Amino acid sequence: MKINICKKFPKINKFEKKLSNAFPDASIKVKSCINMCKKCKSQPVAKVDGVKVKAKKVGKIIEKIEAL
């Protein structure tokens, strides 16, 4: 599984750490842009194998990624 996250999210380090704990086999990369403009600055967003995922909280986005 490839997970790309945007570096513009304010709590990017916490987000990246929680993702790596939840998905130890996944390839997690912090990119400068994942084409989800304006959302990445206010909420956690990710691109998982090309599918855009967003949520209000980090815990919720992890649940959505697990459902994929």
mmCIF file as Biopython writes it, N, C-alpha, C and O atoms, coordinates in Angstrom:
data_model
#
loop_
_atom_site.group_PDB
_atom_site.id
_atom_site.type_symbol
_atom_site.label_atom_id
_atom_site.label_alt_id
_atom_site.label_comp_id
_atom_site.label_asym_id
_atom_site.label_entity_id
_atom_site.label_seq_id
_atom_site.pdbx_PDB_ins_code
_atom_site.Cartn_x
_atom_site.Cartn_y
_atom_site.Cartn_z
_atom_site.occupancy
_atom_site.B_iso_or_equiv
_atom_site.auth_seq_id
_atom_site.auth_asym_id
_atom_site.pdbx_PDB_model_num
ATOM 1   N N  . MET A ? 1  ? 0.846   -1.175 0.000  1.0 0.0 1  A 1 
ATOM 2   C CA . MET A ? 1  ? 0.000   0.000  0.000  1.0 0.0 1  A 1 
ATOM 3   C C  . MET A ? 1  ? 0.893   1.241  0.000  1.0 0.0 1  A 1 
ATOM 4   O O  . MET A ? 1  ? 1.835   1.336  0.786  1.0 0.0 1  A 1 
ATOM 5   N N  . LYS A ? 2  ? 0.587   2.194  -0.893 1.0 0.0 2  A 1 
ATOM 6   C CA . LYS A ? 2  ? 1.304   3.460  -0.952 1.0 0.0 2  A 1 
ATOM 7   C C  . LYS A ? 2  ? 0.422   4.559  -0.379 1.0 0.0 2  A 1 
ATOM 8   O O  . LYS A ? 2  ? -0.709  4.756  -0.824 1.0 0.0 2  A 1 
ATOM 9   N N  . ILE A ? 3  ? 0.945   5.270  0.610  1.0 0.0 3  A 1 
ATOM 10  C CA . ILE A ? 3  ? 0.205   6.370  1.220  1.0 0.0 3  A 1 
ATOM 11  C C  . ILE A ? 3  ? 1.027   7.642  1.054  1.0 0.0 3  A 1 
ATOM 12  O O  . ILE A ? 3  ? 2.163   7.722  1.522  1.0 0.0 3  A 1 
ATOM 13  N N  . ASN A ? 4  ? 0.446   8.636  0.384  1.0 0.0 4  A 1 
ATOM 14  C CA . ASN A ? 4  ? 1.080   9.943  0.238  1.0 0.0 4  A 1 
ATOM 15  C C  . ASN A ? 4  ? 0.310   10.939 1.081  1.0 0.0 4  A 1 
ATOM 16  O O  . ASN A ? 4  ? -0.920  10.976 1.044  1.0 0.0 4  A 1 
ATOM 17  N N  . ILE A ? 5  ? 1.044   11.760 1.853  1.0 0.0 5  A 1 
ATOM 18  C CA . ILE A ? 5  ? 0.404   12.789 2.662  1.0 0.0 5  A 1 
ATOM 19  C C  . ILE A ? 5  ? 1.050   14.136 2.353  1.0 0.0 5  A 1 
ATOM 20  O O  . ILE A ? 5  ? 2.202   14.202 1.925  1.0 0.0 5  A 1 
ATOM 21  N N  . CYS A ? 6  ? 0.294   15.203 2.575  1.0 0.0 6  A 1 
ATOM 22  C CA . CYS A ? 6  ? 0.760   16.553 2.244  1.0 0.0 6  A 1 
ATOM 23  C C  . CYS A ? 6  ? 1.529   17.168 3.412  1.0 0.0 6  A 1 
ATOM 24  O O  . CYS A ? 6  ? 1.109   17.073 4.566  1.0 0.0 6  A 1 
ATOM 25  N N  . LYS A ? 7  ? 2.647   17.791 3.099  1.0 0.0 7  A 1 
ATOM 26  C CA . LYS A ? 7  ? 3.490   18.383 4.148  1.0 0.0 7  A 1 
ATOM 27  C C  . LYS A ? 7  ? 2.907   19.668 4.721  1.0 0.0 7  A 1 
ATOM 28  O O  . LYS A ? 7  ? 3.423   20.178 5.715  1.0 0.0 7  A 1 
ATOM 29  N N  . LYS A ? 8  ? 1.856   20.201 4.129  1.0 0.0 8  A 1 
ATOM 30  C CA . LYS A ? 8  ? 1.279   21.465 4.601  1.0 0.0 8  A 1 
ATOM 31  C C  . LYS A ? 8  ? 0.353   21.290 5.801  1.0 0.0 8  A 1 
ATOM 32  O O  . LYS A ? 8  ? -0.052  22.279 6.412  1.0 0.0 8  A 1 
ATOM 33  N N  . PHE A ? 9  ? 0.011   20.044 6.151  1.0 0.0 9  A 1 
ATOM 34  C CA . PHE A ? 9  ? -0.828  19.791 7.325  1.0 0.0 9  A 1 
ATOM 35  C C  . PHE A ? 9  ? -0.051  20.194 8.574  1.0 0.0 9  A 1 
ATOM 36  O O  . PHE A ? 9  ? 1.096   19.778 8.738  1.0 0.0 9  A 1 
ATOM 37  N N  . PRO A ? 10 ? -0.655  21.005 9.473  1.0 0.0 10 A 1 
ATOM 38  C CA . PRO A ? 10 ? 0.093   21.530 10.632 1.0 0.0 10 A 1 
ATOM 39  C C  . PRO A ? 10 ? 0.710   20.471 11.548 1.0 0.0 10 A 1 
ATOM 40  O O  . PRO A ? 10 ? 1.807   20.684 12.064 1.0 0.0 10 A 1 
ATOM 41  N N  . LYS A ? 11 ? 0.045   19.348 11.764 1.0 0.0 11 A 1 
ATOM 42  C CA . LYS A ? 11 ? 0.557   18.308 12.659 1.0 0.0 11 A 1 
ATOM 43  C C  . LYS A ? 11 ? 1.066   17.115 11.860 1.0 0.0 11 A 1 
ATOM 44  O O  . LYS A ? 11 ? 0.738   15.969 12.169 1.0 0.0 11 A 1 
ATOM 45  N N  . ILE A ? 12 ? 1.869   17.386 10.832 1.0 0.0 12 A 1 
ATOM 46  C CA . ILE A ? 12 ? 2.318   16.355 9.907  1.0 0.0 12 A 1 
ATOM 47  C C  . ILE A ? 12 ? 3.141   15.268 10.594 1.0 0.0 12 A 1 
ATOM 48  O O  . ILE A ? 12 ? 3.016   14.096 10.242 1.0 0.0 12 A 1 
ATOM 49  N N  . ASN A ? 13 ? 3.975   15.628 11.560 1.0 0.0 13 A 1 
ATOM 50  C CA . ASN A ? 13 ? 4.809   14.631 12.229 1.0 0.0 13 A 1 
ATOM 51  C C  . ASN A ? 13 ? 3.965   13.638 13.023 1.0 0.0 13 A 1 
ATOM 52  O O  . ASN A ? 13 ? 4.205   12.432 12.967 1.0 0.0 13 A 1 
ATOM 53  N N  . LYS A ? 14 ? 2.983   14.139 13.756 1.0 0.0 14 A 1 
ATOM 54  C CA . LYS A ? 14 ? 2.079   13.283 14.525 1.0 0.0 14 A 1 
ATOM 55  C C  . LYS A ? 14 ? 1.266   12.391 13.586 1.0 0.0 14 A 1 
ATOM 56  O O  . LYS A ? 14 ? 1.068   11.207 13.858 1.0 0.0 14 A 1 
ATOM 57  N N  . PHE A ? 15 ? 0.799   12.969 12.485 1.0 0.0 15 A 1 
ATOM 58  C CA . PHE A ? 15 ? 0.003   12.241 11.498 1.0 0.0 15 A 1 
ATOM 59  C C  . PHE A ? 15 ? 0.829   11.107 10.875 1.0 0.0 15 A 1 
ATOM 60  O O  . PHE A ? 15 ? 0.357   9.976  10.759 1.0 0.0 15 A 1 
ATOM 61  N N  . GLU A ? 16 ? 2.048   11.422 10.483 1.0 0.0 16 A 1 
ATOM 62  C CA . GLU A ? 16 ? 2.921   10.418 9.865  1.0 0.0 16 A 1 
ATOM 63  C C  . GLU A ? 16 ? 3.241   9.284  10.844 1.0 0.0 16 A 1 
ATOM 64  O O  . GLU A ? 16 ? 3.270   8.116  10.456 1.0 0.0 16 A 1 
ATOM 65  N N  . LYS A ? 17 ? 3.479   9.625  12.101 1.0 0.0 17 A 1 
ATOM 66  C CA . LYS A ? 17 ? 3.806   8.624  13.117 1.0 0.0 17 A 1 
ATOM 67  C C  . LYS A ? 17 ? 2.625   7.683  13.358 1.0 0.0 17 A 1 
ATOM 68  O O  . LYS A ? 17 ? 2.804   6.468  13.443 1.0 0.0 17 A 1 
ATOM 69  N N  . LYS A ? 18 ? 1.414   8.249  13.468 1.0 0.0 18 A 1 
ATOM 70  C CA . LYS A ? 18 ? 0.228   7.420  13.688 1.0 0.0 18 A 1 
ATOM 71  C C  . LYS A ? 18 ? -0.048  6.514  12.491 1.0 0.0 18 A 1 
ATOM 72  O O  . LYS A ? 18 ? -0.457  5.365  12.662 1.0 0.0 18 A 1 
ATOM 73  N N  . LEU A ? 19 ? 0.175   7.027  11.278 1.0 0.0 19 A 1 
ATOM 74  C CA . LEU A ? 19 ? -0.014  6.200  10.088 1.0 0.0 19 A 1 
ATOM 75  C C  . LEU A ? 19 ? 0.994   5.046  10.054 1.0 0.0 19 A 1 
ATOM 76  O O  . LEU A ? 19 ? 0.630   3.915  9.732  1.0 0.0 19 A 1 
ATOM 77  N N  . SER A ? 20 ? 2.238   5.325  10.382 1.0 0.0 20 A 1 
ATOM 78  C CA . SER A ? 20 ? 3.258   4.272  10.349 1.0 0.0 20 A 1 
ATOM 79  C C  . SER A ? 20 ? 3.005   3.215  11.426 1.0 0.0 20 A 1 
ATOM 80  O O  . SER A ? 20 ? 3.329   2.045  11.228 1.0 0.0 20 A 1 
ATOM 81  N N  . ASN A ? 21 ? 2.427   3.616  12.566 1.0 0.0 21 A 1 
ATOM 82  C CA . ASN A ? 21 ? 2.066   2.646  13.598 1.0 0.0 21 A 1 
ATOM 83  C C  . ASN A ? 21 ? 0.879   1.789  13.164 1.0 0.0 21 A 1 
ATOM 84  O O  . ASN A ? 21 ? 0.850   0.586  13.423 1.0 0.0 21 A 1 
ATOM 85  N N  . ALA A ? 22 ? -0.104  2.411  12.501 1.0 0.0 22 A 1 
ATOM 86  C CA . ALA A ? 22 ? -1.306  1.701  12.075 1.0 0.0 22 A 1 
ATOM 87  C C  . ALA A ? 22 ? -1.046  0.800  10.863 1.0 0.0 22 A 1 
ATOM 88  O O  . ALA A ? 22 ? -1.652  -0.263 10.728 1.0 0.0 22 A 1 
ATOM 89  N N  . PHE A ? 23 ? -0.141  1.238  9.988  1.0 0.0 23 A 1 
ATOM 90  C CA . PHE A ? 23 ? 0.152   0.493  8.759  1.0 0.0 23 A 1 
ATOM 91  C C  . PHE A ? 23 ? 1.662   0.293  8.612  1.0 0.0 23 A 1 
ATOM 92  O O  . PHE A ? 23 ? 2.297   0.988  7.820  1.0 0.0 23 A 1 
ATOM 93  N N  . PRO A ? 24 ? 2.241   -0.643 9.359  1.0 0.0 24 A 1 
ATOM 94  C CA . PRO A ? 24 ? 3.704   -0.827 9.315  1.0 0.0 24 A 1 
ATOM 95  C C  . PRO A ? 24 ? 4.226   -1.324 7.963  1.0 0.0 24 A 1 
ATOM 96  O O  . PRO A ? 24 ? 5.394   -1.108 7.639  1.0 0.0 24 A 1 
ATOM 97  N N  . ASP A ? 25 ? 3.374   -1.986 7.170  1.0 0.0 25 A 1 
ATOM 98  C CA . ASP A ? 25 ? 3.810   -2.507 5.866  1.0 0.0 25 A 1 
ATOM 99  C C  . ASP A ? 25 ? 3.718   -1.469 4.756  1.0 0.0 25 A 1 
ATOM 100 O O  . ASP A ? 25 ? 4.279   -1.665 3.678  1.0 0.0 25 A 1 
ATOM 101 N N  . ALA A ? 26 ? 3.020   -0.375 5.007  1.0 0.0 26 A 1 
ATOM 102 C CA . ALA A ? 26 ? 2.761   0.629  3.969  1.0 0.0 26 A 1 
ATOM 103 C C  . ALA A ? 26 ? 3.984   1.503  3.714  1.0 0.0 26 A 1 
ATOM 104 O O  . ALA A ? 26 ? 4.825   1.717  4.587  1.0 0.0 26 A 1 
ATOM 105 N N  . SER A ? 27 ? 4.046   1.997  2.485  1.0 0.0 27 A 1 
ATOM 106 C CA . SER A ? 27 ? 5.073   2.964  2.099  1.0 0.0 27 A 1 
ATOM 107 C C  . SER A ? 27 ? 4.471   4.360  2.264  1.0 0.0 27 A 1 
ATOM 108 O O  . SER A ? 27 ? 3.617   4.765  1.475  1.0 0.0 27 A 1 
ATOM 109 N N  . ILE A ? 28 ? 4.911   5.092  3.283  1.0 0.0 28 A 1 
ATOM 110 C CA . ILE A ? 28 ? 4.354   6.407  3.584  1.0 0.0 28 A 1 
ATOM 111 C C  . ILE A ? 28 ? 5.344   7.480  3.153  1.0 0.0 28 A 1 
ATOM 112 O O  . ILE A ? 28 ? 6.496   7.483  3.587  1.0 0.0 28 A 1 
ATOM 113 N N  . LYS A ? 29 ? 4.886   8.394  2.294  1.0 0.0 29 A 1 
ATOM 114 C CA . LYS A ? 29 ? 5.736   9.472  1.801  1.0 0.0 29 A 1 
ATOM 115 C C  . LYS A ? 29 ? 5.067   10.811 2.047  1.0 0.0 29 A 1 
ATOM 116 O O  . LYS A ? 29 ? 3.862   10.962 1.849  1.0 0.0 29 A 1 
ATOM 117 N N  . VAL A ? 30 ? 5.858   11.780 2.478  1.0 0.0 30 A 1 
ATOM 118 C CA . VAL A ? 30 ? 5.380   13.141 2.668  1.0 0.0 30 A 1 
ATOM 119 C C  . VAL A ? 30 ? 5.718   13.909 1.398  1.0 0.0 30 A 1 
ATOM 120 O O  . VAL A ? 30 ? 6.889   14.070 1.053  1.0 0.0 30 A 1 
ATOM 121 N N  . LYS A ? 31 ? 4.695   14.376 0.710  1.0 0.0 31 A 1 
ATOM 122 C CA . LYS A ? 31 ? 4.872   15.090 -0.558 1.0 0.0 31 A 1 
ATOM 123 C C  . LYS A ? 31 ? 4.588   16.578 -0.365 1.0 0.0 31 A 1 
ATOM 124 O O  . LYS A ? 31 ? 3.922   16.972 0.593  1.0 0.0 31 A 1 
ATOM 125 N N  . SER A ? 32 ? 5.095   17.392 -1.273 1.0 0.0 32 A 1 
ATOM 126 C CA . SER A ? 32 ? 4.827   18.830 -1.195 1.0 0.0 32 A 1 
ATOM 127 C C  . SER A ? 32 ? 3.405   19.146 -1.645 1.0 0.0 32 A 1 
ATOM 128 O O  . SER A ? 32 ? 2.834   20.152 -1.223 1.0 0.0 32 A 1 
ATOM 129 N N  . CYS A ? 33 ? 2.823   18.293 -2.502 1.0 0.0 33 A 1 
ATOM 130 C CA . CYS A ? 33 ? 1.449   18.515 -2.947 1.0 0.0 33 A 1 
ATOM 131 C C  . CYS A ? 33 ? 0.845   17.187 -3.397 1.0 0.0 33 A 1 
ATOM 132 O O  . CYS A ? 33 ? 1.487   16.411 -4.105 1.0 0.0 33 A 1 
ATOM 133 N N  . ILE A ? 34 ? -0.400  16.934 -2.978 1.0 0.0 34 A 1 
ATOM 134 C CA . ILE A ? 34 ? -1.113  15.728 -3.421 1.0 0.0 34 A 1 
ATOM 135 C C  . ILE A ? 34 ? -2.431  16.108 -4.106 1.0 0.0 34 A 1 
ATOM 136 O O  . ILE A ? 34 ? -3.346  15.291 -4.201 1.0 0.0 34 A 1 
ATOM 137 N N  . ASN A ? 35 ? -2.518  17.358 -4.582 1.0 0.0 35 A 1 
ATOM 138 C CA . ASN A ? 35 ? -3.666  17.875 -5.336 1.0 0.0 35 A 1 
ATOM 139 C C  . ASN A ? 35 ? -4.980  17.840 -4.556 1.0 0.0 35 A 1 
ATOM 140 O O  . ASN A ? 35 ? -6.028  17.504 -5.107 1.0 0.0 35 A 1 
ATOM 141 N N  . MET A ? 36 ? -4.915  18.183 -3.292 1.0 0.0 36 A 1 
ATOM 142 C CA . MET A ? 36 ? -6.119  18.346 -2.479 1.0 0.0 36 A 1 
ATOM 143 C C  . MET A ? 36 ? -6.046  19.725 -1.817 1.0 0.0 36 A 1 
ATOM 144 O O  . MET A ? 36 ? -6.180  19.857 -0.600 1.0 0.0 36 A 1 
ATOM 145 N N  . CYS A ? 37 ? -5.834  20.722 -2.629 1.0 0.0 37 A 1 
ATOM 146 C CA . CYS A ? 37 ? -5.574  22.083 -2.176 1.0 0.0 37 A 1 
ATOM 147 C C  . CYS A ? 37 ? -6.628  22.602 -1.207 1.0 0.0 37 A 1 
ATOM 148 O O  . CYS A ? 37 ? -7.816  22.308 -1.334 1.0 0.0 37 A 1 
ATOM 149 N N  . LYS A ? 38 ? -6.173  23.363 -0.259 1.0 0.0 38 A 1 
ATOM 150 C CA . LYS A ? 38 ? -6.923  24.032 0.807  1.0 0.0 38 A 1 
ATOM 151 C C  . LYS A ? 38 ? -7.426  23.080 1.886  1.0 0.0 38 A 1 
ATOM 152 O O  . LYS A ? 38 ? -7.565  23.498 3.035  1.0 0.0 38 A 1 
ATOM 153 N N  . LYS A ? 39 ? -7.704  21.824 1.567  1.0 0.0 39 A 1 
ATOM 154 C CA . LYS A ? 39 ? -8.140  20.865 2.580  1.0 0.0 39 A 1 
ATOM 155 C C  . LYS A ? 39 ? -6.966  20.407 3.432  1.0 0.0 39 A 1 
ATOM 156 O O  . LYS A ? 39 ? -7.127  20.144 4.623  1.0 0.0 39 A 1 
ATOM 157 N N  . CYS A ? 40 ? -5.785  20.310 2.828  1.0 0.0 40 A 1 
ATOM 158 C CA . CYS A ? 40 ? -4.622  19.765 3.532  1.0 0.0 40 A 1 
ATOM 159 C C  . CYS A ? 40 ? -4.138  20.674 4.663  1.0 0.0 40 A 1 
ATOM 160 O O  . CYS A ? 40 ? -3.458  20.206 5.576  1.0 0.0 40 A 1 
ATOM 161 N N  . LYS A ? 41 ? -4.472  21.942 4.619  1.0 0.0 41 A 1 
ATOM 162 C CA . LYS A ? 41 ? -4.033  22.861 5.667  1.0 0.0 41 A 1 
ATOM 163 C C  . LYS A ? 41 ? -4.919  22.789 6.909  1.0 0.0 41 A 1 
ATOM 164 O O  . LYS A ? 41 ? -4.503  23.207 7.990  1.0 0.0 41 A 1 
ATOM 165 N N  . SER A ? 42 ? -6.138  22.261 6.763  1.0 0.0 42 A 1 
ATOM 166 C CA . SER A ? 42 ? -7.075  22.275 7.885  1.0 0.0 42 A 1 
ATOM 167 C C  . SER A ? 42 ? -7.456  20.898 8.424  1.0 0.0 42 A 1 
ATOM 168 O O  . SER A ? 42 ? -7.945  20.789 9.548  1.0 0.0 42 A 1 
ATOM 169 N N  . GLN A ? 43 ? -7.238  19.849 7.635  1.0 0.0 43 A 1 
ATOM 170 C CA . GLN A ? 43 ? -7.616  18.509 8.078  1.0 0.0 43 A 1 
ATOM 171 C C  . GLN A ? 43 ? -6.677  17.473 7.476  1.0 0.0 43 A 1 
ATOM 172 O O  . GLN A ? 43 ? -6.055  17.730 6.445  1.0 0.0 43 A 1 
ATOM 173 N N  . PRO A ? 44 ? -6.564  16.303 8.107  1.0 0.0 44 A 1 
ATOM 174 C CA . PRO A ? 44 ? -5.686  15.273 7.554  1.0 0.0 44 A 1 
ATOM 175 C C  . PRO A ? 44 ? -6.236  14.712 6.248  1.0 0.0 44 A 1 
ATOM 176 O O  . PRO A ? 44 ? -7.394  14.301 6.173  1.0 0.0 44 A 1 
ATOM 177 N N  . VAL A ? 45 ? -5.394  14.699 5.227  1.0 0.0 45 A 1 
ATOM 178 C CA . VAL A ? 45 ? -5.758  14.140 3.925  1.0 0.0 45 A 1 
ATOM 179 C C  . VAL A ? 45 ? -4.648  13.202 3.475  1.0 0.0 45 A 1 
ATOM 180 O O  . VAL A ? 45 ? -3.493  13.361 3.869  1.0 0.0 45 A 1 
ATOM 181 N N  . ALA A ? 46 ? -5.001  12.230 2.652  1.0 0.0 46 A 1 
ATOM 182 C CA . ALA A ? 46 ? -4.019  11.281 2.153  1.0 0.0 46 A 1 
ATOM 183 C C  . ALA A ? 46 ? -4.469  10.748 0.805  1.0 0.0 46 A 1 
ATOM 184 O O  . ALA A ? 46 ? -5.656  10.762 0.478  1.0 0.0 46 A 1 
ATOM 185 N N  . LYS A ? 47 ? -3.502  10.281 0.032  1.0 0.0 47 A 1 
ATOM 186 C CA . LYS A ? 47 ? -3.772  9.580  -1.211 1.0 0.0 47 A 1 
ATOM 187 C C  . LYS A ? 47 ? -3.285  8.159  -1.005 1.0 0.0 47 A 1 
ATOM 188 O O  . LYS A ? 47 ? -2.089  7.922  -0.833 1.0 0.0 47 A 1 
ATOM 189 N N  . VAL A ? 48 ? -4.216  7.210  -1.022 1.0 0.0 48 A 1 
ATOM 190 C CA . VAL A ? 48 ? -3.895  5.809  -0.776 1.0 0.0 48 A 1 
ATOM 191 C C  . VAL A ? 48 ? -4.063  5.056  -2.088 1.0 0.0 48 A 1 
ATOM 192 O O  . VAL A ? 48 ? -5.181  4.870  -2.568 1.0 0.0 48 A 1 
ATOM 193 N N  . ASP A ? 49 ? -2.947  4.624  -2.663 1.0 0.0 49 A 1 
ATOM 194 C CA . ASP A ? 49 ? -2.968  3.930  -3.955 1.0 0.0 49 A 1 
ATOM 195 C C  . ASP A ? 49 ? -3.776  4.703  -4.993 1.0 0.0 49 A 1 
ATOM 196 O O  . ASP A ? 49 ? -4.509  4.105  -5.781 1.0 0.0 49 A 1 
ATOM 197 N N  . GLY A ? 50 ? -3.646  6.037  -4.996 1.0 0.0 50 A 1 
ATOM 198 C CA . GLY A ? 50 ? -4.325  6.892  -5.964 1.0 0.0 50 A 1 
ATOM 199 C C  . GLY A ? 50 ? -5.714  7.350  -5.550 1.0 0.0 50 A 1 
ATOM 200 O O  . GLY A ? 50 ? -6.308  8.177  -6.241 1.0 0.0 50 A 1 
ATOM 201 N N  . VAL A ? 51 ? -6.253  6.841  -4.447 1.0 0.0 51 A 1 
ATOM 202 C CA . VAL A ? 51 ? -7.591  7.223  -3.969 1.0 0.0 51 A 1 
ATOM 203 C C  . VAL A ? 51 ? -7.443  8.310  -2.913 1.0 0.0 51 A 1 
ATOM 204 O O  . VAL A ? 51 ? -6.700  8.147  -1.946 1.0 0.0 51 A 1 
ATOM 205 N N  . LYS A ? 52 ? -8.157  9.425  -3.102 1.0 0.0 52 A 1 
ATOM 206 C CA . LYS A ? 52 ? -8.086  10.536 -2.160 1.0 0.0 52 A 1 
ATOM 207 C C  . LYS A ? 52 ? -8.978  10.258 -0.950 1.0 0.0 52 A 1 
ATOM 208 O O  . LYS A ? 52 ? -10.142 9.884  -1.091 1.0 0.0 52 A 1 
ATOM 209 N N  . VAL A ? 53 ? -8.407  10.447 0.241  1.0 0.0 53 A 1 
ATOM 210 C CA . VAL A ? 53 ? -9.132  10.202 1.493  1.0 0.0 53 A 1 
ATOM 211 C C  . VAL A ? 53 ? -8.966  11.425 2.381  1.0 0.0 53 A 1 
ATOM 212 O O  . VAL A ? 53 ? -7.869  11.971 2.498  1.0 0.0 53 A 1 
ATOM 213 N N  . LYS A ? 54 ? -10.073 11.862 3.018  1.0 0.0 54 A 1 
ATOM 214 C CA . LYS A ? 54 ? -10.005 12.993 3.941  1.0 0.0 54 A 1 
ATOM 215 C C  . LYS A ? 54 ? -10.911 12.713 5.124  1.0 0.0 54 A 1 
ATOM 216 O O  . LYS A ? 54 ? -11.864 11.940 5.021  1.0 0.0 54 A 1 
ATOM 217 N N  . ALA A ? 55 ? -10.606 13.348 6.255  1.0 0.0 55 A 1 
ATOM 218 C CA . ALA A ? 55 ? -11.416 13.216 7.470  1.0 0.0 55 A 1 
ATOM 219 C C  . ALA A ? 55 ? -11.132 14.391 8.372  1.0 0.0 55 A 1 
ATOM 220 O O  . ALA A ? 55 ? -10.161 15.120 8.169  1.0 0.0 55 A 1 
ATOM 221 N N  . LYS A ? 56 ? -11.974 14.580 9.368  1.0 0.0 56 A 1 
ATOM 222 C CA . LYS A ? 56 ? -11.799 15.696 10.305 1.0 0.0 56 A 1 
ATOM 223 C C  . LYS A ? 56 ? -10.678 15.430 11.305 1.0 0.0 56 A 1 
ATOM 224 O O  . LYS A ? 56 ? -10.001 16.360 11.742 1.0 0.0 56 A 1 
ATOM 225 N N  . LYS A ? 57 ? -10.476 14.142 11.673 1.0 0.0 57 A 1 
ATOM 226 C CA . LYS A ? 57 ? -9.463  13.799 12.670 1.0 0.0 57 A 1 
ATOM 227 C C  . LYS A ? 57 ? -8.584  12.664 12.164 1.0 0.0 57 A 1 
ATOM 228 O O  . LYS A ? 57 ? -8.972  11.909 11.273 1.0 0.0 57 A 1 
ATOM 229 N N  . VAL A ? 58 ? -7.399  12.557 12.744 1.0 0.0 58 A 1 
ATOM 230 C CA . VAL A ? 58 ? -6.434  11.539 12.345 1.0 0.0 58 A 1 
ATOM 231 C C  . VAL A ? 58 ? -6.992  10.139 12.565 1.0 0.0 58 A 1 
ATOM 232 O O  . VAL A ? 58 ? -6.805  9.264  11.720 1.0 0.0 58 A 1 
ATOM 233 N N  . GLY A ? 59 ? -7.666  9.916  13.670 1.0 0.0 59 A 1 
ATOM 234 C CA . GLY A ? 59 ? -8.240  8.599  13.952 1.0 0.0 59 A 1 
ATOM 235 C C  . GLY A ? 59 ? -9.273  8.181  12.914 1.0 0.0 59 A 1 
ATOM 236 O O  . GLY A ? 59 ? -9.350  7.011  12.537 1.0 0.0 59 A 1 
ATOM 237 N N  . LYS A ? 60 ? -10.062 9.139  12.457 1.0 0.0 60 A 1 
ATOM 238 C CA . LYS A ? 60 ? -11.098 8.846  11.461 1.0 0.0 60 A 1 
ATOM 239 C C  . LYS A ? 60 ? -10.491 8.516  10.101 1.0 0.0 60 A 1 
ATOM 240 O O  . LYS A ? 60 ? -10.991 7.641  9.394  1.0 0.0 60 A 1 
ATOM 241 N N  . ILE A ? 61 ? -9.420  9.208  9.733  1.0 0.0 61 A 1 
ATOM 242 C CA . ILE A ? 61 ? -8.803  8.923  8.430  1.0 0.0 61 A 1 
ATOM 243 C C  . ILE A ? 61 ? -8.147  7.547  8.445  1.0 0.0 61 A 1 
ATOM 244 O O  . ILE A ? 61 ? -8.120  6.868  7.419  1.0 0.0 61 A 1 
ATOM 245 N N  . ILE A ? 62 ? -7.621  7.128  9.587  1.0 0.0 62 A 1 
ATOM 246 C CA . ILE A ? 62 ? -7.034  5.793  9.690  1.0 0.0 62 A 1 
ATOM 247 C C  . ILE A ? 62 ? -8.130  4.738  9.510  1.0 0.0 62 A 1 
ATOM 248 O O  . ILE A ? 62 ? -7.915  3.723  8.848  1.0 0.0 62 A 1 
ATOM 249 N N  . GLU A ? 63 ? -9.303  4.980  10.100 1.0 0.0 63 A 1 
ATOM 250 C CA . GLU A ? 63 ? -10.433 4.054  9.921  1.0 0.0 63 A 1 
ATOM 251 C C  . GLU A ? 63 ? -10.850 3.977  8.450  1.0 0.0 63 A 1 
ATOM 252 O O  . GLU A ? 63 ? -11.138 2.891  7.947  1.0 0.0 63 A 1 
ATOM 253 N N  . LYS A ? 64 ? -10.886 5.120  7.757  1.0 0.0 64 A 1 
ATOM 254 C CA . LYS A ? 64 ? -11.272 5.129  6.349  1.0 0.0 64 A 1 
ATOM 255 C C  . LYS A ? 64 ? -10.247 4.385  5.495  1.0 0.0 64 A 1 
ATOM 256 O O  . LYS A ? 64 ? -10.616 3.680  4.556  1.0 0.0 64 A 1 
ATOM 257 N N  . ILE A ? 65 ? -8.968  4.537  5.815  1.0 0.0 65 A 1 
ATOM 258 C CA . ILE A ? 65 ? -7.919  3.842  5.064  1.0 0.0 65 A 1 
ATOM 259 C C  . ILE A ? 65 ? -8.017  2.330  5.282  1.0 0.0 65 A 1 
ATOM 260 O O  . ILE A ? 65 ? -7.818  1.554  4.347  1.0 0.0 65 A 1 
ATOM 261 N N  . GLU A ? 66 ? -8.322  1.914  6.508  1.0 0.0 66 A 1 
ATOM 262 C CA . GLU A ? 66 ? -8.491  0.494  6.800  1.0 0.0 66 A 1 
ATOM 263 C C  . GLU A ? 66 ? -9.648  -0.100 6.012  1.0 0.0 66 A 1 
ATOM 264 O O  . GLU A ? 66 ? -9.597  -1.266 5.621  1.0 0.0 66 A 1 
ATOM 265 N N  . ALA A ? 67 ? -10.695 0.696  5.773  1.0 0.0 67 A 1 
ATOM 266 C CA . ALA A ? 67 ? -11.864 0.222  5.044  1.0 0.0 67 A 1 
ATOM 267 C C  . ALA A ? 67 ? -11.599 0.039  3.549  1.0 0.0 67 A 1 
ATOM 268 O O  . ALA A ? 67 ? -12.352 -0.655 2.866  1.0 0.0 67 A 1 
ATOM 269 N N  . LEU A ? 68 ? -10.536 0.656  3.042  1.0 0.0 68 A 1 
ATOM 270 C CA . LEU A ? 68 ? -10.231 0.517  1.603  1.0 0.0 68 A 1 
ATOM 271 C C  . LEU A ? 68 ? -9.711  -0.851 1.262  1.0 0.0 68 A 1 
ATOM 272 O O  . LEU A ? 68 ? -9.411  -1.125 0.100  1.0 0.0 68 A 1 
#
